[in-house]
Amino acid sequence: MTPGRVICSLTVLVLVVYASDTPDTLRVTNVLYRHGDRAPTLKLPLDRVNSSYWKYGYGELTEVGKAEQYRLGLWLRQQYDPILTKIFDHTNIEVRSSDKDRCLVSAYSNLAGLYSNQTPAEDLQLPYVRWQPVPVHTEPVITDEILAMNRPCSKVDKSQIEAFTSPAVLQINKDYASFFKLVANHTGLDLSSNGFRDIWLATDSLYCESLHGLPLPSWTQQQNVSCSNNVDIPCEGKTVWQVMKEMSDLQFLVMFNTSVLHRFEGGPLLEDIVSKFKAYVAGHRTIQFNMYSAHDTTVAATLSALGVFDEKQPEYASAVMIELHNMTTDAEKWEVKVFYKPVTDNNTVLSLSMPGCKSPCSLTDFALMLDKYKITDWDTACENNPKPVPPTSILGLTESEVIVITICTAVVFILLIISCICWVRGRSGGHRGHIYDRM
C-alpha cells in the first residue's frame, strides 16, 4: 500500500455461506439494515428530470424500496423463525428507526414481510387483512447518536474536517480538478471547494435515476479521464461514471476511518447491542429480535467500528446481523457472531471475523473489545461547548420564569376586574333571561 493511500485496508476473513436453518444455539439477534430504494436527496441545478418524476418527493422511499424491504422481512422470518413469535409480542421484538421517512417506511414494509404468514387480523376485525400494526420507536434526528448519528459533537466535526482536508484528499482534488469541472458543468453543482467531498450529490442523483429507467447521460461514459496518475483512485481506462462510483466508495472509508469516528459514529449502536446482550444473559430482558432501520452511513460506521468494513458503500436494504449464541454443551458459554447480507435478493451471507475478537468470539471478549467506545456523558466526551446558564433573578428564578409569572399575574388581575364589572351590571340590570353559556 502506497504512503499516499487514504486508508490502509483491513485484512478481514470473509466466508461466503448460504442461508440455512437457524442453529439451536441462537438466543438473540440484532438486525441493522439500510432503508430501501429512495429518490435522490435533492434536485440537481441542471437535473434532467422534473420533481414530479419522484412520486413521493426527494429523499423518500419508492415503491421499489418498499418491495425490497418486504422481501428482506420475508427472508428474516425464514432465517429467524425459531426465535420469533408468529404474531407481534412486545416481549419478543423491539424495532427502532432513524427519524427519517425513508427509514420509518422501510421498517413498516419490512415488518409486513416479517409477519406476513400470520392469521387474519381478528383483533382489527378485518378478516381479509393478513397484517398487524407493529410499533416502531424513533428518536429526533438531532438527538439520535445511535442510528441517525446526527447528535452534535465537536470532536466528530473536527475529525471529519481533518479527514476531508488530509494530504491524500487534497491531492485527489488537485489531480482530478478537470474531472470535477466536467461533472460540475453537466450537473450545475459547485465542486470547486472540495470536489471529492461533494461529488456524491451528483453520483447519488444519477444512480437513483438509473435504477428507475433512465439511462446514464452520455457524458458519464467518456473515457480518458485525467487524474495525473493519482495513487488512491487510478483512472486509466475508466469512464467518468466508474470514477464517480469509486469516489463514493472511498468517501465511506474517509468518513469513518479514525478512532474518534469509530467511537462516536459506530460506537453508540454497538454499545446499545452489548447492553441488550448482557441484559438478556442476566435475565433482565426477554426480547430476542432487535431491529434497527437506518442508513448506509449507519451500516458503514458499524462495520468500520468492528474492523470488518468491505470498503464499499452499503446497498439498499443491505443488512448486518449480530447474533448471541449459547453453546448447548456449556450453559455459561455465550458467543457473538457477525454476518453481513450485502444484497437483498439472494441468500448469500458473509460471515465476518473481527480482528479484535477472532471467531468464536465470546461475549466477554466482544464487550471488552468495544469497551473503548463507551461514552458516559456525550457532551463531555465530545468536548461540546457548555450551554450558557440563563441569568437568575433575586428570587432565584430564571428570566423566562419571571416573564411567565408576570404574564399569568396580569391575566388573573384582568379577569378579576372583568368579573367585578359583570357582577355589578348583573345586580343593576334586572332579569336578562337564560342566555346559553358557551363555557
C-alpha positions as semicolon CSV with decimal commas, in nm:
position;residue;x (nm);y (nm);z (nm)
1;M;0,000;0,000;0,000
2;T;0,148;0,332;-0,100
3;P;0,211;0,606;0,159
4;G;-0,040;0,831;-0,015
5;R;-0,327;0,587;0,033
6;V;-0,619;0,743;0,218
7;I;-0,662;0,437;0,438
8;C;-0,494;0,105;0,483
9;S;-0,725;-0,181;0,400
10;L;-0,815;-0,415;0,685
11;T;-0,748;-0,782;0,642
12;V;-1,083;-0,945;0,711
13;L;-1,160;-1,313;0,696
14;V;-1,475;-1,337;0,490
15;L;-1,654;-1,662;0,426
16;V;-1,939;-1,695;0,182
17;V;-2,221;-1,901;0,327
18;Y;-2,584;-1,950;0,244
19;A;-2,897;-1,908;0,448
20;S;-2,984;-2,231;0,623
21;D;-3,173;-2,349;0,926
22;T;-3,112;-2,131;1,229
23;P;-2,883;-2,315;1,474
24;D;-3,046;-2,412;1,801
25;T;-2,776;-2,219;1,988
26;L;-2,915;-1,882;1,873
27;R;-3,073;-1,678;2,151
28;V;-3,075;-1,313;2,038
29;T;-3,017;-1,131;1,711
30;N;-2,972;-0,764;1,626
31;V;-3,056;-0,675;1,266
32;L;-2,935;-0,341;1,130
33;Y;-3,033;-0,259;0,774
34;R;-3,018;0,029;0,531
35;H;-3,350;0,163;0,409
36;G;-3,476;0,054;0,068
37;D;-3,456;0,226;-0,270
38;R;-3,525;0,600;-0,246
39;A;-3,547;0,909;-0,463
40;P;-3,241;1,138;-0,483
41;T;-3,196;1,352;-0,175
42;L;-3,217;1,672;-0,380
43;K;-3,273;1,811;-0,728
44;L;-2,955;1,896;-0,918
45;P;-2,936;2,251;-1,058
46;L;-2,918;2,106;-1,412
47;D;-3,131;1,799;-1,343
48;R;-3,275;1,627;-1,650
49;V;-3,597;1,520;-1,473
50;N;-3,875;1,721;-1,314
51;S;-3,954;1,697;-0,946
52;S;-4,283;1,527;-1,032
53;Y;-4,085;1,224;-1,155
54;W;-4,043;1,123;-0,791
55;K;-4,392;1,032;-0,672
56;Y;-4,331;1,078;-0,302
57;G;-4,072;1,355;-0,319
58;Y;-3,696;1,382;-0,285
59;G;-3,531;1,151;-0,034
60;E;-3,846;0,943;0,015
61;L;-3,877;0,566;-0,014
62;T;-4,003;0,446;-0,353
63;E;-4,237;0,158;-0,431
64;V;-3,926;-0,038;-0,527
65;G;-3,780;0,034;-0,185
66;K;-4,093;-0,082;-0,006
67;A;-4,085;-0,408;-0,201
68;E;-3,716;-0,459;-0,121
69;Q;-3,782;-0,424;0,248
70;Y;-4,084;-0,652;0,232
71;R;-3,867;-0,922;0,074
72;L;-3,597;-0,867;0,334
73;G;-3,865;-0,914;0,601
74;L;-3,965;-1,244;0,438
75;W;-3,601;-1,356;0,442
76;L;-3,557;-1,256;0,806
77;R;-3,866;-1,455;0,900
78;Q;-3,725;-1,761;0,724
79;Q;-3,388;-1,714;0,889
80;Y;-3,503;-1,632;1,243
81;D;-3,842;-1,802;1,270
82;P;-3,732;-2,020;1,565
83;I;-3,684;-1,715;1,790
84;L;-3,974;-1,505;1,656
85;T;-4,332;-1,533;1,772
86;K;-4,592;-1,589;1,500
87;I;-4,771;-1,265;1,586
88;F;-4,631;-0,948;1,738
89;D;-4,532;-0,975;2,103
90;H;-4,363;-0,676;2,267
91;T;-4,162;-0,911;2,487
92;N;-4,014;-1,079;2,179
93;I;-3,924;-0,800;1,935
94;E;-3,824;-0,434;1,952
95;V;-3,798;-0,206;1,649
96;R;-3,613;0,124;1,635
97;S;-3,581;0,353;1,334
98;S;-3,396;0,664;1,238
99;D;-3,646;0,950;1,232
100;K;-3,637;0,984;0,854
101;D;-3,942;0,894;0,648
102;R;-3,747;0,652;0,429
103;C;-3,628;0,461;0,735
104;L;-3,966;0,458;0,909
105;V;-4,148;0,337;0,596
106;S;-3,872;0,078;0,544
107;A;-3,936;-0,054;0,894
108;Y;-4,313;-0,082;0,835
109;S;-4,255;-0,254;0,499
110;N;-4,002;-0,494;0,650
111;L;-4,237;-0,583;0,936
112;A;-4,518;-0,652;0,688
113;G;-4,295;-0,922;0,541
114;L;-4,174;-1,045;0,879
115;Y;-4,533;-1,111;0,993
116;S;-4,685;-1,192;0,653
117;N;-4,785;-1,550;0,738
118;Q;-4,987;-1,477;1,047
119;T;-5,358;-1,546;1,084
120;P;-5,614;-1,285;0,973
121;A;-5,614;-0,971;1,184
122;E;-5,903;-1,071;1,409
123;D;-5,814;-0,809;1,667
124;L;-5,877;-0,542;1,399
125;Q;-6,199;-0,711;1,286
126;L;-6,052;-0,720;0,936
127;P;-6,077;-1,087;0,835
128;Y;-5,931;-1,028;0,487
129;V;-5,619;-0,844;0,606
130;R;-5,318;-1,056;0,698
131;W;-5,130;-0,770;0,861
132;Q;-5,077;-0,643;1,210
133;P;-4,957;-0,298;1,321
134;V;-4,620;-0,322;1,494
135;P;-4,479;-0,030;1,695
136;V;-4,166;0,138;1,562
137;H;-3,975;0,355;1,807
138;T;-3,770;0,655;1,699
139;E;-3,571;0,950;1,827
140;P;-3,548;1,303;1,681
141;V;-3,257;1,318;1,439
142;I;-3,084;1,599;1,629
143;T;-3,062;1,390;1,948
144;D;-3,002;1,048;1,789
145;E;-2,641;0,933;1,815
146;I;-2,731;0,566;1,758
147;L;-2,894;0,549;1,412
148;A;-2,914;0,895;1,255
149;M;-2,571;0,975;1,405
150;N;-2,661;1,342;1,394
151;R;-2,630;1,443;1,759
152;P;-2,399;1,748;1,776
153;C;-2,040;1,652;1,858
154;S;-1,746;1,888;1,823
155;K;-1,491;1,606;1,810
156;V;-1,675;1,440;1,521
157;D;-1,697;1,767;1,330
158;K;-1,326;1,831;1,381
159;S;-1,228;1,475;1,285
160;Q;-1,434;1,482;0,965
161;I;-1,291;1,818;0,863
162;E;-0,942;1,678;0,914
163;A;-1,032;1,365;0,714
164;F;-1,161;1,560;0,415
165;T;-0,867;1,801;0,417
166;S;-0,598;1,537;0,457
167;P;-0,299;1,544;0,219
168;A;-0,438;1,245;0,030
169;V;-0,778;1,409;-0,025
170;L;-0,619;1,740;-0,122
171;Q;-0,410;1,551;-0,376
172;I;-0,725;1,389;-0,521
173;N;-0,884;1,733;-0,557
174;K;-0,573;1,859;-0,732
175;D;-0,524;1,561;-0,965
176;Y;-0,893;1,547;-1,058
177;A;-0,950;1,923;-1,098
178;S;-1,052;1,895;-1,465
179;F;-1,270;1,593;-1,385
180;F;-1,462;1,783;-1,119
181;K;-1,506;2,074;-1,358
182;L;-1,657;1,838;-1,617
183;V;-1,906;1,697;-1,366
184;A;-1,991;2,046;-1,240
185;N;-2,060;2,172;-1,592
186;H;-2,309;1,893;-1,657
187;T;-2,485;1,894;-1,317
188;G;-2,468;2,257;-1,209
189;L;-2,308;2,162;-0,876
190;D;-2,030;2,370;-0,725
191;L;-1,740;2,129;-0,686
192;S;-1,470;2,394;-0,665
193;S;-1,428;2,388;-0,287
194;N;-1,384;2,014;-0,227
195;G;-1,486;1,805;-0,525
196;F;-1,407;1,473;-0,359
197;R;-1,630;1,555;-0,062
198;D;-1,922;1,695;-0,264
199;I;-1,937;1,480;-0,579
200;W;-2,161;1,225;-0,406
201;L;-2,455;1,458;-0,469
202;A;-2,415;1,405;-0,845
203;T;-2,337;1,034;-0,815
204;D;-2,637;0,970;-0,591
205;S;-2,881;1,151;-0,816
206;L;-2,765;0,977;-1,135
207;Y;-2,757;0,639;-0,961
208;C;-3,117;0,679;-0,840
209;E;-3,228;0,780;-1,188
210;S;-3,051;0,483;-1,347
211;L;-3,242;0,244;-1,119
212;H;-3,570;0,394;-1,236
213;G;-3,544;0,352;-1,611
214;L;-3,328;0,650;-1,704
215;P;-3,001;0,561;-1,879
216;L;-2,687;0,733;-1,759
217;P;-2,609;1,053;-1,955
218;S;-2,363;1,010;-2,242
219;W;-2,103;1,231;-2,074
220;T;-2,067;0,978;-1,791
221;Q;-1,943;0,721;-2,043
222;Q;-1,649;0,932;-2,158
223;Q;-1,308;0,773;-2,110
224;N;-0,956;0,911;-2,095
225;V;-1,023;1,075;-1,760
226;S;-0,735;1,295;-1,649
227;C;-0,611;1,229;-1,295
228;S;-0,230;1,278;-1,304
229;N;-0,179;0,912;-1,207
230;N;-0,343;0,957;-0,867
231;V;-0,242;0,669;-0,639
232;D;-0,571;0,645;-0,446
233;I;-0,809;0,646;-0,744
234;P;-0,632;0,537;-1,063
235;C;-0,825;0,645;-1,371
236;E;-0,657;0,469;-1,662
237;G;-0,913;0,301;-1,889
238;K;-1,208;0,405;-1,672
239;T;-1,519;0,600;-1,763
240;V;-1,635;0,911;-1,581
241;W;-1,908;0,708;-1,413
242;Q;-1,668;0,439;-1,291
243;V;-1,452;0,704;-1,129
244;M;-1,756;0,870;-0,970
245;K;-1,862;0,539;-0,815
246;E;-1,511;0,465;-0,687
247;M;-1,502;0,806;-0,524
248;S;-1,832;0,732;-0,349
249;D;-1,691;0,410;-0,206
250;L;-1,372;0,582;-0,095
251;Q;-1,575;0,852;0,078
252;F;-1,722;0,593;0,311
253;L;-1,371;0,491;0,411
254;V;-1,272;0,850;0,482
255;M;-1,589;0,926;0,679
256;F;-1,530;0,654;0,938
257;N;-1,156;0,595;0,936
258;T;-1,034;0,722;1,275
259;S;-1,065;0,601;1,631
260;V;-1,267;0,914;1,711
261;L;-1,519;0,841;1,437
262;H;-1,535;0,474;1,536
263;R;-1,620;0,575;1,890
264;F;-1,880;0,843;1,823
265;E;-2,035;0,717;1,496
266;G;-2,034;0,337;1,519
267;G;-1,975;0,300;1,893
268;P;-2,316;0,409;2,032
269;L;-2,509;0,141;1,839
270;L;-2,260;-0,130;1,933
271;E;-2,279;-0,021;2,296
272;D;-2,658;-0,048;2,276
273;I;-2,628;-0,401;2,138
274;V;-2,382;-0,510;2,406
275;S;-2,608;-0,376;2,681
276;K;-2,901;-0,574;2,539
277;F;-2,691;-0,891;2,521
278;K;-2,586;-0,851;2,884
279;A;-2,941;-0,779;2,997
280;Y;-3,066;-1,094;2,825
281;V;-2,794;-1,311;2,976
282;A;-2,868;-1,169;3,320
283;G;-3,236;-1,249;3,281
284;H;-3,345;-0,884;3,282
285;R;-3,462;-0,879;2,920
286;T;-3,668;-1,125;2,715
287;I;-3,653;-0,961;2,372
288;Q;-3,477;-1,186;2,120
289;F;-3,512;-0,983;1,800
290;N;-3,383;-0,624;1,793
291;M;-3,441;-0,441;1,464
292;Y;-3,270;-0,117;1,357
293;S;-3,386;0,064;1,041
294;A;-3,124;0,317;0,936
295;H;-2,888;0,447;0,667
296;D;-2,589;0,341;0,459
297;T;-2,376;0,559;0,687
298;T;-2,503;0,367;0,992
299;V;-2,416;0,033;0,834
300;A;-2,072;0,156;0,725
301;A;-1,995;0,314;1,063
302;T;-2,091;-0,005;1,248
303;L;-1,884;-0,233;1,026
304;S;-1,591;0,011;1,043
305;A;-1,602;0,019;1,423
306;L;-1,594;-0,362;1,421
307;G;-1,300;-0,359;1,180
308;V;-1,483;-0,551;0,907
309;F;-1,593;-0,283;0,657
310;D;-1,555;-0,402;0,296
311;E;-1,477;-0,052;0,161
312;K;-1,798;-0,039;-0,043
313;Q;-2,099;0,189;0,002
314;P;-2,375;-0,033;0,151
315;E;-2,653;-0,110;-0,097
316;Y;-3,023;-0,053;-0,037
317;A;-3,168;-0,299;0,215
318;S;-2,827;-0,446;0,297
319;A;-2,825;-0,590;0,648
320;V;-2,589;-0,661;0,936
321;M;-2,681;-0,936;1,182
322;I;-2,506;-0,952;1,520
323;E;-2,612;-1,269;1,698
324;L;-2,577;-1,404;2,051
325;H;-2,539;-1,780;2,086
326;N;-2,546;-2,003;2,391
327;M;-2,349;-2,321;2,329
328;T;-2,558;-2,620;2,434
329;T;-2,254;-2,805;2,569
330;D;-2,172;-2,524;2,810
331;A;-2,460;-2,318;2,950
332;E;-2,215;-2,049;3,066
333;K;-2,052;-2,006;2,727
334;W;-2,201;-1,716;2,530
335;E;-2,065;-1,633;2,186
336;V;-2,118;-1,349;1,939
337;K;-2,132;-1,396;1,562
338;V;-2,146;-1,123;1,296
339;F;-2,295;-1,163;0,948
340;Y;-2,342;-0,925;0,657
341;K;-2,602;-0,957;0,381
342;P;-2,484;-0,708;0,116
343;V;-2,762;-0,778;-0,138
344;T;-3,135;-0,815;-0,074
345;D;-3,241;-1,062;-0,336
346;N;-3,017;-1,361;-0,281
347;N;-2,936;-1,585;0,012
348;T;-2,564;-1,512;0,022
349;V;-2,446;-1,405;0,365
350;L;-2,093;-1,314;0,468
351;S;-1,963;-1,444;0,798
352;L;-1,725;-1,180;0,935
353;S;-1,430;-1,245;1,163
354;M;-1,347;-0,939;1,371
355;P;-0,976;-0,855;1,401
356;G;-1,016;-0,775;1,770
357;C;-1,219;-1,083;1,854
358;K;-1,147;-1,392;1,647
359;S;-1,428;-1,638;1,589
360;P;-1,563;-1,790;1,801
361;C;-1,584;-1,458;1,988
362;S;-1,706;-1,485;2,346
363;L;-1,949;-1,224;2,474
364;T;-1,690;-1,126;2,735
365;D;-1,424;-1,062;2,470
366;F;-1,674;-0,885;2,246
367;A;-1,770;-0,647;2,526
368;L;-1,405;-0,586;2,615
369;M;-1,321;-0,511;2,253
370;L;-1,594;-0,247;2,240
371;D;-1,530;-0,105;2,585
372;K;-1,312;0,167;2,433
373;Y;-1,620;0,310;2,262
374;K;-1,817;0,355;2,583
375;I;-1,950;0,707;2,638
376;T;-2,080;0,811;2,979
377;D;-2,151;1,179;2,912
378;W;-2,197;1,273;2,547
379;D;-2,131;1,648;2,569
380;T;-1,823;1,600;2,787
381;A;-1,679;1,325;2,566
382;C;-1,748;1,534;2,254
383;E;-1,594;1,843;2,412
384;N;-1,904;2,038;2,320
385;N;-1,915;2,397;2,436
386;P;-2,126;2,417;2,752
387;K;-2,461;2,588;2,716
388;P;-2,470;2,933;2,880
389;V;-2,653;2,941;3,212
390;P;-2,953;3,178;3,195
391;P;-2,928;3,473;3,435
392;T;-3,127;3,440;3,758
393;S;-3,329;3,698;3,945
394;I;-3,305;3,789;4,312
395;L;-3,561;3,518;4,395
396;G;-3,355;3,255;4,213
397;L;-3,590;3,244;3,913
398;T;-3,472;3,245;3,555
399;E;-3,565;3,531;3,327
400;S;-3,815;3,316;3,138
401;E;-3,981;3,207;3,464
402;V;-4,019;3,569;3,573
403;I;-4,182;3,657;3,241
404;V;-4,431;3,369;3,266
405;I;-4,527;3,458;3,625
406;T;-4,572;3,825;3,531
407;I;-4,799;3,740;3,238
408;C;-5,009;3,498;3,446
409;T;-5,049;3,757;3,723
410;A;-5,160;4,020;3,474
411;V;-5,417;3,783;3,318
412;V;-5,562;3,695;3,660
413;F;-5,587;4,064;3,753
414;I;-5,769;4,148;3,427
415;L;-6,012;3,859;3,472
416;L;-6,084;3,974;3,826
417;I;-6,172;4,325;3,706
418;I;-6,399;4,185;3,432
419;S;-6,578;3,962;3,685
420;C;-6,643;4,256;3,915
421;I;-6,786;4,462;3,630
422;C;-7,016;4,178;3,524
423;W;-7,134;4,126;3,881
424;V;-7,221;4,495;3,922
425;R;-7,407;4,504;3,589
426;G;-7,597;4,189;3,680
427;R;-7,729;4,340;4,001
428;S;-7,836;4,661;3,837
429;G;-7,963;4,534;3,504
430;G;-8,257;4,320;3,620
431;H;-8,363;3,990;3,463
432;R;-8,191;3,916;3,130
433;G;-8,314;3,562;3,059
434;H;-8,121;3,232;3,039
435;I;-7,855;3,301;2,774
436;Y;-7,657;2,989;2,669
437;D;-7,323;2,975;2,848
438;R;-7,057;2,882;2,590
439;M;-6,814;2,796;2,869
